[in-house]
Amino acid sequence: MHSSASTLMHPVEAMNHRKSGFFPTDEGTVEEVMGLLNASDSDVNLLDPCCGEGEALSKFKAIYPNAQTFGVELSRERYEIAKNVLDHAYYADIDDVSLGRRQFDLLFLNPPYGNDMADNLSNDKTERLEHKFLLQTFAALKAEGVLAYIVPGKSIDEPRIKWLLSRFKNLTVRKAAVDTYKQVVVIGTKLKYQRSVNAKMIEAFKHQVDSFTPQGNDLKYDLPGSSHHAKIRVNRLSAVGVAEVINRYPGQWAYFDTLFTANVVNAFCRPIHALSQWHLALLITSGAVQGQVVNKDGSQTLFVKGAVKKHKKVSQTAIEDGEGNVTTEIESRDQFSAQIKAIDITPKSPNFGNIITIR
């Protein structure tokens, strides 16, 4: 989790505050959420969009041994730790990530706290960061998936209560184990379709928030399970991300020495039979055989390299029909000419350094 102070804070101030440290979800709160979930060995996808060092989400492996854990983290330092404890970690801003739709069985969300502020540094309040993160990640949770939402109790106002009740069932509110910012844990199951909410439902939920008295104390939640692993796409790669992709999928670069250096020439086996002059010329011209060549008696040493050049041959033909009309046909053909060049590198030779063209 990235956390700012509980009072209103401009993003610049929040960033400065965040540099001095961060506030991960405490172990007691994580265990409290885990205690509300029924353990299963099903394949499930778990998401923490503010994963920090990944420690909180990794603990869920104790009750979901076949889970795939996914985390997004803005801090490079914390990401480097998270990628070693989560199955899939992404170094990115949440605004630059596509989480997909209805992919995850659990959304574990402990977002930044406080109000976002206008870019013009005015005092106009905009959406609270807690709500902004929830709106950005809500669609990634599948129907019947479980939300664990850890936020300050005061941010759960009536509009937010109505939003939650219209999209989740079996909603309960509990006090977080550590209440530095008077946090609460809101947990519920996502509805397949949005429903209408009445005043009685809102009042009952308000009572939970105000009194920390959850309805249905014995209620436990099941994750629906997944038939496939989720996929997250980072839309704006950082230098770190690019380097990791190259390391993961090196392509031909992993075999550069084998494919693009003299090792290729050295890998050729000696021919079974002696090569004719025609075969030898063809190999040299194509570039398959090149380098230093010494004649039989050792009197001359050449550095040989072959090349094939392409040029066009254009011809024009005038055709006259029976009525005296003349048309011109232009024909263009590619022609290839083989050329072998050599540099005389015979020691102490008067021709040392001369370039010889062999046609």
Buried (B, 14 or more C-beta within 10 A) or exposed (E): BBBBEBEBBBBEBBEEBBEEEBBBBBEEBBEBBBEBBEBBEBBBBBBBBBBBBBBBBBBBBEBBEEBBBBBBBBBEEBBBBBBEBBBBBBBBEBEBBEBBEBBBBBBBBBBBBBBBBEEEEEEEEEEBBBBBBBEBBBEBBBEBBBBBBBBBBEBBEEEBBBBBBBBBEBBBBBBBBEBEBEBBBBBBBBBEEEEEBEEEBBEEBBEBBEEBEBEEEEEEBBBBBBEEEBEBEBEEBBEEBEEBEEEEEEEEEEEEEEEEEEEEEEEEEEEEEEEEEEEBBBBBBEEEBBEEBEEEEEEBBBBBBBBEEEEEEEEEEEEEEEEEEEEEEEEEEEEEEBEBBBBBBBEEEEEEEEEEEBE
